[in-house]
Amino acid sequence: MIDNLSLALTHGLMLLAAFLLLRRPDLDREDAAPPERKKKRSGWGKRGA
């Protein structure tokens, strides 16, 4: 009983997440993506520091 309940619950939550993600209006628009940011290098590993 618990196995079936846990399987149904987890699969139901995954279906809900997929449904909500597929319903997003910005899914099919490329202009809705945020611009890419350049990664800043950290100070770790610098020579002579």
PyMOL commands that set and color helices and strands:
alter all, ss='L'
color gray80, all
select helices_A, chain A and resi 2-22+25-27
alter helices_A, ss='H'
color red, helices_A
deselect
rebuild
show_as cartoon
